Every structure is written in C-alpha cells, then in structure tokens.
Amino acid sequence: MKPLCVMEELLIHDVSIDKACRLIAQRSPRTFMMVLMADAALVMRCAKDKTEKEACAAADLIFAQGKEMRSLAGKLGTPLSEASFTGADLLSALMAKGLDRFFFLGGEKGLARRAAVAAAKRSGRVPCPAVGGVPGNFCRKGKENTAVLTRIWECQPQVVAVCTEDSANWVCCNRNKLPPALYICAPERTMWELVGINALFVQDRMAQELWQNYRMRWMLYLYLRQRIKKLVQ
C-alpha cells in the first residue's frame, strides 16, 4: 500500500475496496476509528478552511471518493493505480463482511432505513442488518446535538455512516462523546446513491451533463491551484 499525497496535505491511500476492508478489519474491537471518503469538494474546502483540514487530517484512513478524485490525481501527476470506489460501495462491502449494526447520520427523514435496505441488497445480506438513523439537518450545538449523541449511544452501532457536508468536523468535535465504533465520513450524496439516485442520471442526459460540469468546476479549481503552488515554489 502506498500513500498518495494529494492536495492540501491529505494522504489518500491508494488501495482497492477489498484492501480497504482488510485495513478496516485490522481495527481492534470496541475502539474508535474514523475513515474519510475524500472528494474534490472536500479537498477544496480544506484549501479554504484550516479547521476543516485539521479535522480531515485526523482521520485514521482516507480513501479517494469515486472516479472524479482518480481523474484529478492523474492530472496532477500522481495517478491512483487501484480501481475507484465510493462511500456507498464501502458501506455495502462492510455489510457483506458481516457487520450487523449500522447508524446513518444525514439525509432526509426516513432515508436512513431506505439506504440500509439498499446497501443490504447490494451486498447480498438478507435480512437487512439492524439500523438507526437521524436526518442531517440537526443543530450541531446544545440539546439537539446531545440528543443525536444519545441516540447513537442507545443504538450501540458497529458502523456509523456520517453523510453530511461537515462530517469530519462533526466527528472530531464530538470524538470524546461518541461511542467506540467505525465512523465512515462520506459526502452528503452517499445515501442517495445507495437508494438509486444514480438511475436518474442514466435516464436523463441533461442531468448527466450538469453533474459532469459541476464536478469539473471543482476539479479545475484544484488543478489550477496546485499548479500555481508548484510554480511559486
């Protein structure tokens, strides 16, 4: 396994999804572990926000999220040799490995259960593992945040999928208050990918073009920023 130094000092592990699962499996039971799925939008936020960068750097493992990061790494001269995978792929793979208790944080009300059922189907698990969930629009401070922490403790999950824009930051801020578990910090769209939102892009050509242009803007910004850094060194 070789770590790939990507933008903003984040070390992306260049591994296949099977190797990623094996690395996670080396974690001792009943211990805290944070795994980050880094996409181009996250790396750009790290470029602007020191707190975000520090939170992401605190992750035990960082993997590239999908084809966009693989494409960007290649353009920067540090290509990823392994096949790309997403947070949705990783969650499905972990279910296939036999983990039984999941908690989803993020998305809309009721989406957690649908995402878990979809992941179970992808992984071949029948019946679906036990799951709990909280929508992602809760207040990050005060009683509402405490209620979310309490809910996670009550569920005693093995895996907590934090699918919010501030996933790494939230986990780091609450690390001493969270139960020992595997925390997968993934982009907001992860649960929608699980329940089949990608089918819309297959059927709608305009949606495909808009999404591609959206991703390319992040990639262009990061690419130019990195090139400028190299020129001034």
C-alpha positions as CSV (number, residue, x, y, z in Angstrom):
1,M,0.0,0.0,0.0
2,K,1.4,3.4,-1.0
3,P,0.0,6.6,0.4
4,L,-0.6,9.2,-2.2
5,C,-0.1,12.8,-1.2
6,V,-2.9,14.8,-2.8
7,M,-3.8,18.5,-2.4
8,E,-3.8,20.2,0.9
9,E,-1.6,17.7,2.7
10,L,-4.3,14.9,2.7
11,L,-2.8,11.5,2.3
12,I,-5.0,9.3,0.2
13,H,-4.5,5.6,0.5
14,D,-4.2,4.0,-3.0
15,V,-6.0,0.7,-2.4
16,S,-8.8,-1.4,-3.8
17,I,-12.1,-1.7,-1.9
18,D,-11.1,-5.3,-0.8
19,K,-7.8,-3.9,0.7
20,A,-9.7,-1.0,2.3
21,C,-12.0,-3.5,4.0
22,R,-9.0,-5.5,5.2
23,L,-7.3,-2.4,6.6
24,I,-10.5,-1.5,8.5
25,A,-10.8,-5.1,9.8
26,Q,-7.4,-4.7,11.5
27,R,-9.1,-2.3,13.9
28,S,-9.3,-3.6,17.4
29,P,-12.9,-4.3,18.6
30,R,-14.6,-1.6,20.7
31,T,-12.2,1.1,19.5
32,F,-12.8,4.4,17.7
33,M,-11.8,4.6,14.0
34,M,-12.5,7.4,11.6
35,V,-12.4,6.7,7.8
36,L,-12.8,9.6,5.4
37,M,-14.0,9.4,1.8
38,A,-12.5,12.5,0.2
39,D,-14.0,14.0,-2.9
40,A,-12.9,17.1,-4.8
41,A,-15.4,19.4,-3.0
42,L,-13.9,18.3,0.4
43,V,-10.4,19.0,-0.7
44,M,-11.4,22.4,-1.9
45,R,-13.0,23.2,1.5
46,C,-9.7,22.1,3.1
47,A,-7.9,24.7,0.9
48,K,-10.1,27.5,2.4
49,D,-10.7,26.3,5.9
50,K,-7.8,25.3,8.3
51,T,-10.3,23.8,10.8
52,E,-11.7,21.5,8.1
53,K,-8.2,20.5,7.0
54,E,-7.2,19.6,10.6
55,A,-10.4,17.6,11.1
56,C,-9.8,15.6,7.8
57,A,-6.1,15.0,8.6
58,A,-7.2,13.4,11.9
59,A,-8.8,10.5,10.0
60,D,-7.2,7.1,10.6
61,L,-7.7,6.3,6.9
62,I,-8.5,8.4,3.8
63,F,-9.7,7.0,0.6
64,A,-10.5,8.7,-2.8
65,Q,-14.2,9.1,-3.4
66,G,-15.1,7.8,-6.9
67,K,-13.8,8.5,-10.3
68,E,-13.5,12.2,-10.0
69,M,-10.7,12.0,-7.5
70,R,-8.9,9.4,-9.5
71,S,-9.1,11.6,-12.6
72,L,-7.8,14.6,-10.7
73,A,-4.9,12.7,-9.2
74,G,-3.9,11.5,-12.7
75,K,-3.9,15.1,-14.0
76,L,-1.7,16.2,-11.1
77,G,0.9,13.5,-12.0
78,T,0.2,11.2,-9.0
79,P,-2.2,8.7,-10.5
80,L,-4.2,6.2,-8.5
81,S,-3.3,2.6,-9.6
82,E,-6.3,0.9,-7.9
83,A,-9.9,1.0,-9.1
84,S,-12.0,3.8,-7.6
85,F,-14.9,3.2,-5.2
86,T,-17.4,5.4,-3.3
87,G,-18.7,5.6,0.2
88,A,-21.8,3.7,-0.9
89,D,-19.6,0.9,-2.2
90,L,-17.6,0.8,1.0
91,L,-20.8,0.6,3.2
92,S,-22.2,-2.2,1.1
93,A,-18.9,-4.1,1.3
94,L,-18.8,-3.8,5.1
95,M,-22.3,-5.2,5.3
96,A,-21.2,-8.1,3.1
97,K,-18.4,-8.7,5.6
98,G,-20.9,-9.4,8.3
99,L,-21.2,-6.2,10.3
100,D,-24.7,-6.1,11.8
101,R,-25.4,-2.8,13.4
102,F,-25.4,0.4,11.3
103,F,-26.3,4.0,12.1
104,F,-26.8,6.6,9.3
105,L,-26.5,10.3,10.1
106,G,-27.6,12.6,7.3
107,G,-30.1,12.9,4.5
108,E,-33.8,13.4,4.9
109,K,-36.2,11.8,7.4
110,G,-36.7,8.1,6.7
111,L,-33.8,8.0,4.2
112,A,-31.5,6.0,6.6
113,R,-33.7,2.9,6.6
114,R,-34.0,3.0,2.8
115,A,-30.3,3.4,2.4
116,A,-29.6,0.5,4.7
117,V,-32.0,-1.8,2.9
118,A,-30.5,-0.8,-0.5
119,A,-26.9,-1.4,0.8
120,A,-28.0,-4.8,2.2
121,K,-29.4,-5.8,-1.2
122,R,-26.2,-4.7,-3.0
123,S,-24.2,-6.7,-0.5
124,G,-26.4,-9.8,-0.7
125,R,-27.4,-9.6,3.0
126,V,-30.8,-11.0,3.9
127,P,-32.3,-9.8,6.2
128,C,-31.1,-6.3,6.4
129,P,-28.7,-5.5,9.4
130,A,-30.2,-3.5,12.3
131,V,-30.1,0.2,11.6
132,G,-30.8,3.5,13.2
133,G,-30.7,7.0,11.8
134,V,-31.0,10.7,12.3
135,P,-31.6,13.3,9.5
136,G,-28.7,15.6,8.8
137,N,-30.4,18.9,9.4
138,F,-30.0,18.9,13.2
139,C,-28.3,21.7,15.2
140,R,-24.7,21.0,15.8
141,K,-24.8,22.6,19.3
142,G,-26.8,22.3,22.5
143,K,-29.6,20.0,23.3
144,E,-30.3,18.9,19.8
145,N,-26.7,17.7,19.3
146,T,-26.8,16.0,22.7
147,A,-29.9,14.2,21.6
148,V,-28.2,12.8,18.5
149,L,-25.2,11.6,20.5
150,T,-27.6,9.9,23.0
151,R,-29.4,8.2,20.1
152,I,-26.1,6.8,18.7
153,W,-25.2,5.5,22.2
154,E,-28.6,3.8,22.5
155,C,-28.2,2.0,19.2
156,Q,-24.7,0.8,20.0
157,P,-23.7,0.6,16.3
158,Q,-20.7,-1.1,14.8
159,V,-20.6,1.4,11.9
160,V,-21.8,5.0,11.9
161,A,-22.1,6.5,8.4
162,V,-21.9,10.3,8.7
163,C,-23.1,11.6,5.4
164,T,-23.1,15.4,5.9
165,E,-21.0,18.2,4.4
166,D,-19.3,18.7,7.8
167,S,-19.0,15.0,8.6
168,A,-15.2,15.0,9.6
169,N,-15.6,18.2,11.6
170,W,-18.6,16.9,13.5
171,V,-16.9,13.6,14.3
172,C,-13.8,15.3,15.5
173,C,-15.6,17.9,17.6
174,N,-17.6,15.1,19.3
175,R,-15.0,12.4,19.4
176,N,-14.8,12.2,23.2
177,K,-18.6,12.0,23.4
178,L,-19.2,9.3,20.8
179,P,-19.3,5.5,21.5
180,P,-16.4,3.4,20.1
181,A,-17.3,2.4,16.6
182,L,-16.2,2.7,13.0
183,Y,-17.1,6.1,11.6
184,I,-17.4,6.5,7.8
185,C,-17.3,10.1,6.9
186,A,-18.7,10.4,3.3
187,P,-20.2,13.0,1.0
188,E,-23.9,14.0,1.5
189,R,-24.9,12.3,-1.7
190,T,-23.8,8.8,-0.4
191,M,-27.3,7.7,0.9
192,W,-29.0,9.0,-2.2
193,E,-26.5,6.9,-4.3
194,L,-27.5,3.9,-2.2
195,V,-31.2,4.3,-2.8
196,G,-30.7,4.6,-6.6
197,I,-30.4,8.3,-7.3
198,N,-27.8,7.4,-10.0
199,A,-30.6,5.9,-12.0
200,L,-31.9,9.4,-12.7
201,F,-28.5,10.3,-14.3
202,V,-28.6,7.2,-16.5
203,Q,-32.1,8.2,-17.8
204,D,-31.6,12.0,-18.1
205,R,-28.9,13.2,-20.4
206,M,-29.2,16.8,-19.3
207,A,-28.7,15.7,-15.6
208,Q,-25.5,13.9,-16.7
209,E,-24.1,17.0,-18.4
210,L,-25.0,19.3,-15.5
211,W,-23.4,16.9,-13.0
212,Q,-20.3,16.5,-15.1
213,N,-19.9,20.2,-15.4
214,Y,-20.4,20.6,-11.6
215,R,-17.7,18.1,-10.9
216,M,-15.3,19.6,-13.5
217,R,-15.5,23.0,-11.8
218,W,-14.2,21.6,-8.5
219,M,-11.5,19.7,-10.4
220,L,-10.4,22.7,-12.5
221,Y,-10.1,24.9,-9.3
222,L,-8.0,22.3,-7.5
223,Y,-5.9,21.6,-10.6
224,L,-5.0,25.2,-11.2
225,R,-4.4,25.9,-7.5
226,Q,-1.9,23.0,-7.3
227,R,-0.2,24.1,-10.5
228,I,0.2,27.6,-9.1
229,K,1.7,26.2,-5.9
230,K,4.3,24.3,-7.9
231,L,5.2,27.4,-10.0
232,V,5.9,29.6,-7.0
233,Q,7.9,27.1,-5.0
